[in-house]
């Protein structure tokens, strides 16, 4: 989700947009956490993504939902790339 053009001097996010981004981030974090918790048993090197997700959670707790979403999406891309190397892993 690109937010280009939605931030800047004098521009604020509508509460609905903020809530949408917050919900998307929360859902993605939950999904990645559940998937990673199961997959890391079979592919221990997936644990390398844990610090990225931890940073996402810190951003979420700080109310920085756009940054959280960007960070969580980066983690998701890393996990998706790992799936390509380990086809037995379930889909994200």
C-alpha positions as YAML, in Angstrom:
chain: A
units: angstrom
residues:
- id: 1
  name: UNK
  ca: [0.00, 0.00, 0.00]
- id: 2
  name: UNK
  ca: [1.54, 3.26, -1.06]
- id: 3
  name: UNK
  ca: [0.83, 6.35, 0.94]
- id: 4
  name: UNK
  ca: [2.77, 8.64, -1.35]
- id: 5
  name: UNK
  ca: [1.15, 12.02, -1.51]
- id: 6
  name: UNK
  ca: [-0.84, 11.45, 1.66]
- id: 7
  name: UNK
  ca: [1.70, 12.91, 4.03]
- id: 8
  name: UNK
  ca: [3.47, 16.19, 4.10]
- id: 9
  name: UNK
  ca: [3.17, 19.72, 5.35]
- id: 10
  name: UNK
  ca: [-0.35, 20.51, 6.42]
- id: 11
  name: UNK
  ca: [-1.76, 17.14, 5.37]
- id: 12
  name: UNK
  ca: [-3.20, 14.84, 8.00]
- id: 13
  name: UNK
  ca: [-4.62, 11.37, 7.67]
- id: 14
  name: UNK
  ca: [-8.31, 10.91, 8.06]
- id: 15
  name: UNK
  ca: [-9.13, 8.75, 11.09]
- id: 16
  name: UNK
  ca: [-10.66, 6.18, 8.74]
- id: 17
  name: UNK
  ca: [-7.39, 5.84, 6.83]
- id: 18
  name: UNK
  ca: [-5.40, 5.52, 10.04]
- id: 19
  name: UNK
  ca: [-7.79, 2.84, 11.27]
- id: 20
  name: UNK
  ca: [-7.53, 0.99, 7.97]
- id: 21
  name: UNK
  ca: [-3.74, 0.97, 8.09]
- id: 22
  name: UNK
  ca: [-3.80, -0.04, 11.77]
- id: 23
  name: UNK
  ca: [-6.12, -2.96, 11.03]
- id: 24
  name: UNK
  ca: [-4.09, -4.08, 8.03]
- id: 25
  name: UNK
  ca: [-0.90, -4.00, 10.06]
- id: 26
  name: UNK
  ca: [-2.43, -5.91, 12.98]
- id: 27
  name: UNK
  ca: [-3.82, -8.57, 10.68]
- id: 28
  name: UNK
  ca: [-0.56, -8.99, 8.81]
- id: 29
  name: UNK
  ca: [1.45, -9.23, 12.03]
- id: 30
  name: UNK
  ca: [-0.88, -11.92, 13.38]
- id: 31
  name: UNK
  ca: [-0.77, -13.87, 10.13]
- id: 32
  name: UNK
  ca: [3.02, -13.73, 9.83]
- id: 33
  name: UNK
  ca: [3.45, -14.66, 13.49]
- id: 34
  name: UNK
  ca: [1.22, -17.73, 13.20]
- id: 35
  name: UNK
  ca: [2.89, -18.84, 9.97]
- id: 36
  name: UNK
  ca: [6.42, -18.28, 11.26]
- id: 37
  name: UNK
  ca: [5.71, -20.08, 14.53]
- id: 38
  name: UNK
  ca: [4.76, -23.21, 12.56]
- id: 39
  name: UNK
  ca: [7.34, -22.94, 9.77]
- id: 40
  name: UNK
  ca: [10.42, -22.23, 11.88]
- id: 41
  name: UNK
  ca: [10.22, -25.78, 13.25]
- id: 42
  name: UNK
  ca: [11.00, -27.14, 9.78]
- id: 43
  name: UNK
  ca: [13.25, -24.31, 8.58]
- id: 44
  name: UNK
  ca: [15.12, -22.84, 11.58]
- id: 45
  name: UNK
  ca: [16.83, -20.15, 9.49]
- id: 46
  name: UNK
  ca: [13.44, -18.44, 9.19]
- id: 47
  name: UNK
  ca: [14.13, -17.17, 12.71]
- id: 48
  name: UNK
  ca: [16.28, -14.51, 11.02]
- id: 49
  name: UNK
  ca: [13.02, -12.67, 10.25]
- id: 50
  name: UNK
  ca: [12.03, -12.46, 13.93]
- id: 51
  name: UNK
  ca: [13.92, -9.19, 14.61]
- id: 52
  name: UNK
  ca: [12.17, -7.57, 11.64]
- id: 53
  name: UNK
  ca: [8.78, -8.61, 13.02]
- id: 54
  name: UNK
  ca: [9.74, -7.47, 16.51]
- id: 55
  name: UNK
  ca: [10.54, -4.04, 15.09]
- id: 56
  name: UNK
  ca: [7.16, -4.06, 13.36]
- id: 57
  name: UNK
  ca: [5.46, -4.74, 16.68]
- id: 58
  name: UNK
  ca: [7.36, -1.89, 18.32]
- id: 59
  name: UNK
  ca: [6.24, 0.44, 15.55]
- id: 60
  name: UNK
  ca: [2.65, -0.75, 15.96]
- id: 61
  name: UNK
  ca: [2.71, -0.15, 19.70]
- id: 62
  name: UNK
  ca: [4.11, 3.33, 19.07]
- id: 63
  name: UNK
  ca: [1.18, 4.09, 16.78]
- id: 64
  name: UNK
  ca: [3.41, 4.27, 13.70]
- id: 65
  name: UNK
  ca: [1.10, 2.11, 11.62]
- id: 66
  name: UNK
  ca: [2.38, 3.04, 8.17]
- id: 67
  name: UNK
  ca: [5.97, 2.24, 9.16]
- id: 68
  name: UNK
  ca: [4.74, -0.93, 10.86]
- id: 69
  name: UNK
  ca: [2.95, -2.04, 7.72]
- id: 70
  name: UNK
  ca: [5.98, -1.34, 5.54]
- id: 71
  name: UNK
  ca: [8.24, -3.30, 7.91]
- id: 72
  name: UNK
  ca: [5.80, -6.22, 8.17]
- id: 73
  name: UNK
  ca: [5.44, -6.33, 4.39]
- id: 74
  name: UNK
  ca: [9.23, -6.48, 4.07]
- id: 75
  name: UNK
  ca: [9.23, -9.43, 6.48]
- id: 76
  name: UNK
  ca: [6.50, -11.08, 4.44]
- id: 77
  name: UNK
  ca: [8.54, -10.70, 1.27]
- id: 78
  name: UNK
  ca: [11.53, -12.33, 2.98]
- id: 79
  name: UNK
  ca: [9.36, -15.22, 4.14]
- id: 80
  name: UNK
  ca: [7.83, -15.59, 0.69]
- id: 81
  name: UNK
  ca: [11.34, -15.79, -0.80]
- id: 82
  name: UNK
  ca: [12.15, -18.51, 1.73]
- id: 83
  name: UNK
  ca: [9.09, -20.42, 0.59]
- id: 84
  name: UNK
  ca: [10.55, -20.49, -2.91]
- id: 85
  name: UNK
  ca: [13.66, -22.20, -1.53]
- id: 86
  name: UNK
  ca: [11.58, -24.58, 0.62]
- id: 87
  name: UNK
  ca: [8.52, -25.61, -1.42]
- id: 88
  name: UNK
  ca: [7.22, -27.86, 1.37]
- id: 89
  name: UNK
  ca: [6.41, -24.78, 3.47]
- id: 90
  name: UNK
  ca: [2.73, -23.85, 3.54]
- id: 91
  name: UNK
  ca: [1.50, -20.75, 1.74]
- id: 92
  name: UNK
  ca: [1.57, -17.53, 3.69]
...
